[in-house]
Amino acid sequence: MAALIHHRPHSTTNSAAFTPSSHRLLKPSTPSQITSFLSHSKPSLSLSSSKPHLFTDPSSSPSKTPYFQHRLDDEISHLLKLSIDYSDIQLNKAVHASILKVQPETRLFNSLISSYLRLGHLSYARKVFDSMRSPDVVSYTAMISGLAKSKRENEAVGLFFEMGESCIQPNEYTFVAVLTACMRLFDVELGSQVHAFAVKMGHFDCVYVANAVMGLYCKCGCFDYVIKVFDDMRERDIASWNTVISCMVKDGMYDSAFELFHDMMRLGDCSVDYFTLSSLLIACARCSAMREGSGIHAYALKFGYEGNLSVKNALIEFYSKCGCVKDVETLFDSMPVQDVFTWTEMINAYMGFGLVDSAVDIFGKMPEKNCISYNSLLAGFCQNGEGFSAIEFFCKMIEEGMELTDFTLTSVLKACGLIRDLRMSEQIHAFLVKFNFGHNNCIVTALLDMCTRCGRMDDAEKMFHRLPLEPNSSIMLTSMICGYARNSEPEKAISLICKWRYNERYPMDEVALASILGVCGDLGFQKLGEQFHCHGLKYGFLCDIGVGNSIVSMYSKCGNMEKANKVFDVMSARDIVSWNCLLAGHILNRRGENALDVWRKMQKKAVEPDSLTCVLIILAYKHINSNLVEECQNFFHSMKSIYHIEHNSDHYASLVSVLGYWGLLEESEEIIDNMPFEPTGSVWRALLDSCRVKKNTTIGRRVVKKILSMEPQDPSTYILKSNLFSASGRWHCSELVREEMKGRRIRKFPARSWIIHENKIITFFARDKSHSQSKDIYSALDILFLECLKAGYEPDTSFVLHEVEEHQKMNFLLYHSGKLAVTYGLIVTWPGNPVRVIKNIHLCGDCHTFLKYVSLVTKREIHVRDASGFHCFANGECSCKDYL
């Protein structure tokens, strides 16, 4: 039948005439009957037959009239429609053959092209088009549209130019078709030229053309152009409003999207549809706008869209961000029809609530899965810190032959970074290289980040310096800066920040600025952080919530809560992360009462807490002057009933830490024993820390046995095991643990302390003599040691976890990095000024005691920030009670 496409009519002299009066048109009732009826190979339709036939050569038919032609065209159109309705390509081909036998008019060929395109046979449509002697604007438009929608956009654009060369003027539908091609090519330059051409030809007043132009600019991220086109439109339809609302949502202009929706309702130009409501619900979910989202839900009920699948899916996403598990489950159960997106949204919802098991269960029940479903589960594991589960699931995806997208690969790289397993990271890296996956910028950036998280800084540096930095390479620069800071290489981090800051080729965006502010906070480098605060103010980045949150966090980590509060108060918009940053800052500075005051403000403003908020509120009760354990327990038990937040290991660890702080060790142990799930190492470590502070060896021994029986899941557990063995004198067991760490290539970051002096980071390790003033530092420290001994200081050699003689332990103990950094600070800072030191791990008990005596004998304030928070030493006292 395909050969019939190139068939040409032959002149016949003995064809039977057909007139409306002599024969009534026959209409077979099924596609197979129609195909058979039209087949020119059948005897009943033979051109030599003496009986009247439907299709004969009109050139030899004297009875052909306009009426006859009209009826014939109607019948052909009807048959082509039937072929589309029944998806019958054979019928379409038979009609095609009959058209060729009657008269190949342009109009009929146009109908053929359209029918072939609608049946999905682009090649047949193209052959028909190529066989036409005089294609018109309809022919070209149909083919341009068909090519654009069939991933042959370049051919569509080429045909558009060919049309111009043929002096055929495009109509409004032609412009829509070629703009669709530009949109799919992401070619905004060509699209803008087509836009100008449409204006010149006078077709831009057509609402369809204007909508297509807006769609192009929206797809290419030119959101300002979308709004300008929308504002200039004389006439708008619902698609116009939907396009600009969707554009604003994509650009994060949620308030503007809501205002536009209210304008649309007020003007009454168009009625909302499911797309409008879905876009607005997505906006509500992303900006946690509970009130607006509830209003949109009410609109959906009012306009009868509550049963629409797209609206329901958007509602699930909204309530998963702004509601509770019950809301989402009720919506899901009420849906008579659920598609793959519905199930995927449920996976995202459960993962967002931290209900990993429920997400896995819903994934198993899905009647149909696609790569998006798999990716959602994989990303959910990463979101909940379950790196090992994500790696296992990724291996399962490979075994099942699932499609691996860029999102899949970036997620598994993130998972590998979470578990910080060096060997696993090398295997994943090799997998990407073997299958040639490493060309995408997102994957390269994720790979770089994974290397920095797994301690492979040499590999990360090689990769970074090998990459050609583009003006849009801010993500890679940010990853490298954060990697240096994460791996205790602050000097390199600051050096790269300064190079970037003075290089105008690589502009800094909001994400990069937020990350750099985070690094400044981690390093305790307030002066540099202030400069980037000014940079954000200068370039208008402070309106970005992420940047504002980073500034609050930076000042908090630098011990300046006054500035952190001021920045928080002037923020134009806040989300739950903003409140969490402020809460965390107060807790880091051991200001529990202030943190609880912030929580009361949140309650007054009806700000819904998330899982992290609850962890911070529980910890606040550890840093207050009065014992409010009962109030803390009441909050812990109300999390599920009032705030619909399920308890996780972090919540239990925080509660155990608070109870232990107030001496309730038996109650803490009982809570752990009655946990509804297996306690993690973090929960047992919280209890062990309390046992150490309260010097309860009985419970401490039981906890140690529990920890030693656990399979290590992270480097900190290995370190804890090794230290426990060392502390009990079991040196051989400690050595075995360290050998296992080496075998698995798990790296322990050495204890490191640093001080900021003259805008430089001065770093010290234990027994470090690399500094140019090391002789002065060691001499001063020896003098301080003697003065502290006179004041009553007694060294505690139990903190030396090495198998050496007692006199050697004293030497190890005296030259810890924290003592060296504080001594250097006393030498280089003016008398009366406080000394500020940052330490990358917990301050040991002996250093804590020593620094109290140093503050007494020198009459200087000493501020040390370690992994637990700030320690403020003054007059022989410390603001914290972490050590008795």
N, C-alpha and C positions, 0 to 999 in steps of 0.2 A: 504493500500500500504506500510505502514511503516514496516509491517511484512516481506515484501519481502527482506528487507535488510539482514536478517539473513537466507535467503533461500539458500539451498545447492543443486547442480545439482544431479539428480538421474539417474542411468543407465537405458537406454531404449533400447530395442532390435528391436522395430518396427518403429523407426523414419525414415522418408523419407530422402533419400540422396539429397544433393544439389550440383550441379556443375555449373560453370559459363556457360557451353554450354547448359545446360538444362533449365535455367531460368534466366531472367534479373532482376536485383535488382529493387525493387519498391521504389519510393521516394514520399510519400504523401506530399502535398503542404502546409498544415496548421498544427499547433501544435496539435489541437484536432484530426485531421485525423491520425497524427503520433502516438499519444497516443493510439487511438483505434486500429490502425494497429498492435502496439506492445503488446497490452494487452494479456497476456497468458490465460485469462479467455474466450476469444472469440473463437467460434468454428473454425473459419478460421485458427487459429493458434494452434489448438489442436495438441499435439504431436502424436496422433493416426491417424491423417488425412493422407490420401493417397496422398494428393497434396504436392508439394514441398513447404517448408516454409523457411523463412529467418533465424531463429535461431533454430537449432536442436543440439542434443547431438553429439559433434564431436568425442567422444570416439567410437561410433558405426558407424561412417561414413567413409568408406574406401576411399571415393573420396576426403577427406580433403587434400588440398595441400597448400603450402606456399602462392601461388597466392590467393587461397580462403581466407586464414587467413588475408592476406594483405588487400583484398577488404573488408572483414568483419570489420577489425579495422578502415578502412577509414569511413565506413558507421556509425559505432558506434561513432566515433569522430565527424562526421558531425551531428548526431542526438543530441549529448550532447551539441554541439555548438548552435544548434537551440533552445534547452531548455533554454540555457543562454540568447540568443538573445530575446526570447519571455517571459523570466522569468516564464517558465512553469515547476513547480516542479513535476507535475504529469507525464509529459513526461520524466523528469529525472529519476523518480522512475521506469517508465516502461522500460527505457533503462537499468537501474540497474538490474531489474528482468531478462531481456533477457541476460545480461552478465553472470549472475549466471547460466542460462540454457546452455550457450555455453561453456565457459571455463573461470573461474575466474583467469585470469592472473594478475600479479602484475601491469603491465603497464596499463591495463584497469581499475583496481581499483584506480590507481593514477589519471587517468582521471576523474573517478567518484568523488574522494575526491575533486579535483579542481572544478568540476562543482557544487557540493553541497556548497562548500565554496563561490563560486561566486554568488550563488543564496541566500546566507545568512542563510543556514541551517547547522550550525556548528555541531549540535548534530548528524545529519545523517552522516556527514563527519567523525566524531569521531567513530561512530559505524562501518563504513566501514573499517576505519584504524584498529580498534581493532579486526576485523574479519580476517584480513590478516595474513597468516602464515609467510610470509617472506617480511615484508615491507623493502623497500630500501631507499636510501638517498633522492629520490624524494618524497616518501611517508612522511618521517619524516619532510622534509623541508616544504612541503605543510601544514602539520598540525601545525608545529611550527609557521609558518607565520599566519595561520588562527587564532590560539589561541591568538597570540600577538596583532592582529588587533581587537580582540573581547573582550578586557578588561579581558582576562584570561592569563595575562603575566606570572604569577607564574607557571601555567600549561605548558606554552610554554618552560620556562626555565627547568622545570622538564623533559619534553620530550627530550630536547636537551641532558641532562645528561644520560637519558635512552638510547638514540641513541649511546652515547659513550660506555656505558656498553655492547651494542650489537655489538661492534666492527665495527660499520658502520662509515666510514670516512665522515665528513661533507664537502660539497662543498661550493663554494663562496656564493650561494644563501642561504644556511643554515646559514652561518655567518650573512648575511644581516637580516634574519628572527629573529635570537636570539638577535642581536644587537637592533632590533626594540623593542623587549620585554624589554631589559635593559633600553632603552631610556624611555619607558612608565612607568617603575618602578622607574626612576631617580636613578638607581643603578649604579653609576659610578665605584664602586669597582669591581663588577662582569663584567661590560662592559670592564674595562681595562684588566681583565683576558682573556676575549674572544678576545680582541684586540691582546694580546700576543700569544694566541693560533693560531689566524689567521696568524700571522707572522711566527710562528713555522711551520705551515702546508703549507706555501708558497702561501697562498691565498691573502695576503695583497697587492700584486701588482695589483690585480683586482680593477679597479676604483670604482665599486659598493661597495665593502667591505670598502675601504678607505672612501668613502662618508658616509657610515653608521656609521663608527667610529667617523668621524667629527660631524655628526648629534647628536650622543650620547653625546660627550663632550660639544657641543654647548648647548644642552638641559639642561645639568647639570651645566652649568656655568663655565666649565673649558676652558676658551677662549684661554689661552696660549697653551694648548694641541692641540686645533683645528688648530692654526697657524703652530705649529710644524709638525703635520701630513700633512698639506697642503704643506709645504715647502719640505717635504721628498717624496712627490708623484712623480713617474716617468711619469705618464700619468694623465691628468685631463680632465674632461668634463665640460659642463656648470653647472651641479649640484655641482661640486667641487667648482667652483668659487662662485656660489650663496651661498653655505653654509658658506664659510669663510667671504664673504661680509656681509651676514646676521648676522653672529657672531660678527663682528666688530661693526655693527650698534647697536646691543643689548648691547654691552659693552661700548657704547659711544665713540668708536674710529672712529669718523666720517672722520677725515682727512685721516686716514689709509684706510678706505673703499674707499674713492675717489681715492687715489693713486693706490689701487689694481685694481679698475675699469680701470684706465688709462693704467696700465700694461697689463690688459686683452685685451684691444683694440689694444695696441701696438704690443703684441705678436701674435695676430690674431689666437690664438688656438681655440677659440669658438666665436660664435656670441651671443650677448646679447639676453635675452628673457624677457618676461614680469616680471618675478620674480626679475631679476637683477635690472630693472628700478624701480620697486615698492620699493625694499629695499633701493635703493639710494635716492629716493624721500622722503621716511620716514626719512632718515638721514638728508636730507636738511631741512625738516620741524623741526626736533628736535634741530638743531643747527643754525636755521635761516640763512641758506646759500642760499641767494637769487640768486647769480650769478650761483652757481653750479646747483641749482634746475632748473633754466631757461635752462642751458645747457643740463640737463637730459631730460627736456621736448622736447628740439630740437632733441635729440637722439631718443626719442619715435616717433616723427614725421618722422624722417629719416628711421627708421627700420619698420615703419608701425604698431606700437603698440599703436598709439594714441586712437584707438577705443577699446582697451582691457579694460575690466571692472576693473580688479585689478589695472592697471596703472591709469585709470581715478579716481578711489577711492583714490589712493595715491596722485594724483595731487590735488584733493580737499583738502586733509589734508595739503599738502604743501602750497597751496595758502591761506588756512585759517590761517596759521601761518605767512606766508611771503608776502601775497598779500592783497587784499581787498575783500569786500563783492561782488563787481561786478565780479571780477575774478571767484570767487567760484560759483556764480549764473549762470554765462555764461557757465562754465563747466558742471554744473548740467543740465541745460536746453538743452545742446547739446548732452546729452547721450541718445541714442535710447533705451538702456536697463539699468535699475537701480535695484540693489538688496537691500536687507535690510541693507547691510554695507554702500551703497551709501547714503541712507536716514539717517543712523546714523551719518555718517561723516558730513552731512549737519547740523544735530542738534549740533554736536560738534563745527562746524564752526561758526554758529550763536551765540552759547553760548560764544565762544572765542572772538567774536566781541562785546559781551555785548548786543546782540539783543535777549533778552529772549523771547519776544512775537513772533518773527519770528521762534524761535526754537520750541516753543509750537505749533505754527501753522503748521510747517512742520511735527511735530510728529503726529498731528491729521490727516494729509493727508496720512500718511504711509499706503500702501496697506497691509503690513505685518509687524508685530512687534515681537521682541524677548526680552529676558531679558536684552540683551546688549543695546537695544534702550531705554528701561525704565531706565536703570542705567545711560546712557548718559544724559538723561534729568534731572535726580535726581542730578547727579554730577554737571551739568551745573548750576542748581539753587544755589548750594553751592558755586561754582566758582564765581558767581555774587552776592554773599552775600544775597541771597533771602532764608533765612532759613525757614521762615514760609511757603513759596510756596513748598519747599522741603518736609516739614513735611506733608503738605496736600496731596502732590503727593504720598508720602509713604503710607499714609492711604488708598488712592485710589488703590494702588497696592495690598494691603492686601485684600481689598473688592473684587477685581477682581480675586483673587486667583493666582496672579503672583508668579513665583519662586523668592525667596529671596536669593540672593547669598551673599558671604562675602563682595563683593563690594557694594551691596545695603545697607547692615547693617552699614558698615563703613561710607558711605555717609550720612545716616540719623543721625548717631551719630555726624558727623561733623556739620550737619545742626542744631542739637540741641545745639551744642557748640556755633554756630554763634549767635543764638537768646538769649543764656544765660538764658534760662527759667528753673529754678530749678525744678519746678513741672513737666514740660514736660520731663526733663532729667530723673527724677525718674520713669516716666511711660515707657519711652523707655527702661530703664535699667530693669524694671520688665518684659517687653515683652521679652527681650533677655533671662532672667533667666527662664521664664515660658516655652519657647519653646527650651531651652537648646542650645542656639546659642553661648554661651560664651567661647568656647574652643579654637577657632582659635586665634593665636597670634596677627594678624592684628586687629581683633575685640576687643580683650582685651586692646590693646594699644589705639585704638580709644575710647573705653569706659573710659579708664583712662584719656585721654585728655579731653573728654566731661565733666567728673566730675570736673576737674581743672578749666575749662572754666565757669562752672555753679556755682562755689564757693563751691563745695562739697569736700573740701580738706580733711576732716576727712574720708569720704568714699574712696577718692583716696589713702590716706595713708594706710588704711586698705587693700585695694586691692593690692597696690604695695608691702607691706611687706608680704602679703600672697603668692605672686607669686614666684616660684623658678626661680632665675635669672640665665640665661644661658650665655655662652660666647657671644651669639648673641643678648643679651637683651639690646643693646644700645638704641633702640628706646624707650623702657619703661623708662629707666633712663633719657633719653633726655626729654620725656614728663613730667616726674615728676619735673625735674629741671625747665623747662619752666613754669610749673604750679605754683611752689613756687614763681617764679619771677612775674608771672601774678597776683597772689593774694597778692602781697605786703608782701611776706615773704622772703626777700632777704637773711637773715641769713641762713635759711634752704637750699636755692638754692646753696649758696656758700659752705655750709657744704657737700652737696651731690656731688658737683663738685669735691671738694678736695678728698673725699673718692674714687671717681671713678678714679681720676687722678693717684692715687698711688696704684690702684688695677690692677695688670696685667692680672687678670682673665677675665676682661671685656674690650677688646680692643676697642679703639675709632676709628670710621670710619669717612669718610668725612662729612656725614650728621650730626652725633653727634657733630663733631668739629664746624661745621657751626652754629648749634643751641646754643652751649655753648658760642661761640663768640657773638651771638646775645644777650644772657642773660647778658654777661659782658658789652655790649653796653647799654642795657636797664638800668642796675644798675649804669652805669658810672664808672665802675671799670677798669680803663685803665691798671693798673699794672698787674692785673690777665689776662686781654685780651692780653697783650704783651707776657705773658708766653705761652698762647695757640697759639699765632702767631708763636712763636719759635717752639712749638710742631708740628705745621703744616709744618714748614720749615724742621724740623728734619726728619719727616716721609714722606716727598714728597707729602703732600696734597695740596700745594699751586698751583699745576697745575690744580686743580679742580676749575671750575668757581664759584661754590657755596661757597666754602671756601674763595676764593678771594673776592667775593662780601660781605661776612660777615665781613671780616677784614676791608674793606673800611667803611662799615656801623658802625662797632664798634668804630673805631677811630673818625668818624664823631660825634657819639653820646657822645663821651667823650670830644668833643670840640677841637680835634686835627686835623684840616683840612689839615695841612701840611703833616702829616703822611698818612692821607687818600689819598691825591693826589699822594704821592710817591708810595703807594701800587697799586693804580689804574694804574699808568704809567708803572709799571713793570709787570703787568698781561700779561701772554702769550696769553690769549684769553679772549674776552669780549662778553657779550650778552647784550640785552636791559636792563636786571636787573642791570648789572654793571653800566651802564650810569645812571639809575634811582637812584641807591644808592649814586652816586656822587652828582647828582642834589639834592636829598633829604638832603644830608649832608650840602650842602651850604645853603639851605633854613632853616634847623634847626638852623644853626649858623647865620642866618639872613644876608647872603651874596648874595643878589639877583643878583648883577652885575656878580659875579663869576658863578652863576648858568646859567645866560644868555650866558656867554662866553662858558660854556660847551655845551650849546644848539647849538651855532654856529659851534663848532667843530663837533658835531654830524651831522649837515647839510653838512659840507664839506666832511665828511666820508660817506655820504649817508646812515646814520643809521636811519632806519624807527622808529618813535616813537610809543609807544602804549598808551592806555588810561591813565595809571598812569603818563607817561612822560608828557602828556598834562596838567594834574592837576598840576604837579610840575612847569612846565614852566609858567603857569598862575600865580601861587603863587609867583614866583620869582619877578614879577612886584610890589609886595607889599613890598619887602625888598630892594628897590633901592632908591637912593637919589633924582632922578629926576622923574617927573610925566610923565610916558609913557603909560597912560591909553589907548590912542587911538591905540598904537601898540599892547597892550595886547588884546584889543577887536578885532583887525584885525586877530591876531593869533587864537582867540577863534572861529571866523567865518570861518577861513580857515581849521579848523580841518577836516571837512567833505569833502570839495571840494578837498583839496590837499592830506590829509593823510588818508582819508576814515575812520575816527573815529567818531562814533556817540556821540553826547553830552549825558551825564548822570548827575545825581544829584550832583556828586562830582565836575564836571566841572562848573556847575552853582554856587555851593556854593563857589568855589574858585574865580570865577569872581566877585560875589557879595562882597566877602571879600576884593578884590583888590579895587573895586569901592568905597566901604565904607571907606577903609583906606584913600583914597584921597578925602573923603568928598562928594562923589557923591551918596548920600543916595536916592534921588528921582529916579535917573536913575536905581539904584539897585532894588528898589521896582517895577519899571515898567518892568524890565527884568523878575522878578519873576512872575508878573501877566501875562506876555505873554509867559511863558514857554509852550512847546508843550505837557507836561505831568504834572501831579499833583506834586507840589513841596513837597519835604520831609522835615522833621524837621531840617535836617542839613542845608538846604538852608535858612530857616527862622532864625535859630540860628546865621548864619553868618551875616545876616542883623542886628539882635538884638545886636550882639557884637559891630558892627560898630556904632549903635545908642548910645550904652553905652559910647564908646570912644569919640564920637563927641557930646555927651550930647544932642541928639535930642529926646526929650520926645514925640513929636507929632507922628513921625513915629514909635517910640518905642512902644507906646501904641497899635497902629494898629497891629504891629508884635506880641505883647504879646497876643492879642485876637486871632490871627491866630493860634499861638502855643497851646493856651489853648483849642481851638476847635478841635485840632487833637487828634486822638486816639493814645495813646503812643505805640510805637513799640519797644522801647529799654529802658534800665534803665536810660540812660542820659536824655531822655525826661521827665521821672517822676521827676528826680532831678531838672531839669530846671523849671518844673511846680511848684514844691514845693517851690523853691527859689523865683520865681516870686510872688507867693502868700505871702510869708514871707516878701519880700521886700516892698510890698504894704500894709503891716499890716493886711492882711487877714489870721490870724493865724489859724482860724478854717479850712479854705479851705486847707491850707498847711498840717494841721494834717490829713485831709481826704485823701490827696494824699499819705502821708506816711503810713497810715493804709492800703490803697489799695496795696501799695508796699509790706507790710508785708503779706497781704492776698495772694498775688501772689508769695510770698517768693523771691522777688527781693532784692538782697543785694547791698547796697551802700558801696563802699570801703571808709573807713575814710581817711581824708586828712593825708598824711604822708610825712615826709621829712627825708633825711638821708645824711650822710657825710662819706666819706671813710677816715679812720685814722688808721695808722699802720696796713694796710692790713685787717682792720675790718670794717664792716658796722655798723655805729652807727645811730639808728633810733629814730625819735621823732614823737609823736602825739601832738595834741593840748592839752595844759595844762599837759603835760607829766612830771611826777616826778619819773619815774622808774630808771633813770640813777643814777649811784653812785655819780656823781658830780652835781646832780640837784641843790643843794643849791648854789654852785658857779655859775652855769648857770643862775639861777633866779636872783641872786644878780647882776651879770654882766649885765643882760638884763634890770633890773630896772635902773641901772646907764646909760646904753645906751639910754634908753627911755627919761630920764631927759635931757641928753646932746642933743638929737635930738630935744626935745621941745625948748631948748634954741636956736637951729640953725634954727628954723622955722617950724618944723614938726607939723602938725595938724592931730590928729587921725580922721578917717572917720568911724563912728560907723554904717553907712548904710550897711557895709559888715557883720555885725553880724545878722544872720538870726534866732534869737531866741527871744521869747517873755519874755524879762527880763527888769529890770530897766536900766537906762542910765549908772549908775556907774558900774553895772555888765557887761554891753556891753564893757566898757573899759577894764575890766579884761579879757573877752573873746578875745578881739582884740589883746591885748598885747602878749598873750602866744600862738599864732598860731605856728604850727609846724615849719614853715619856719624861723620864728624869733628865735626860740629855737636852731635850727640846725646851723644857722649863728653865733649865740652867742657862741655856743660850738666851732665852727671852729675858731673864733677869740681867744678863750682861749688856744687851743691846738696847733695852728700852729705858726710858727716863724713870728715875725713882718716883714712886707714887702712882705710876700708870699700871693698869692691870696687864698681866701676861696672858695671852690667849694661844692655846695649843689645841690642835686637832689630832686625834688618834684613830687609826682605822679599825681597831678591835677594842674589846673591853679593857679598861684600865685594871691592872691586877690589884689585889688587895694591899700588897705591900706598897706599891706606888701611891695608892690612895692615902694610906696612912702617912707616908713620907711627905707628900705634898701638903697635908694638913700642917705638919710641923714646919715645913718650909715657909708657908704663909705666916706662921707665928714668928719665926726668927727673923724673917726679912721685912715683916709688916707690909707685905704686898698682897694684892688680890691675884689669884691664879684661877683662870677659867679654862677648863679642859672639856672638850666635847669628844666623847667616845661613842661606841656603838649603842650604848644605852641612853645617852642624852648628855646634858651639861652637868658638870661638877664645878661648883663655885666655892673655892677655898678662901677663907679670910679669918685671920686671928685664930688659927688653929682649929677651925670648924669647917664643916662642909654642908652645903644646902641639901644634899641628898642623904638617904639612909641606906644606901645599897651595901655598905660595909659597916659592921659594928666595931 
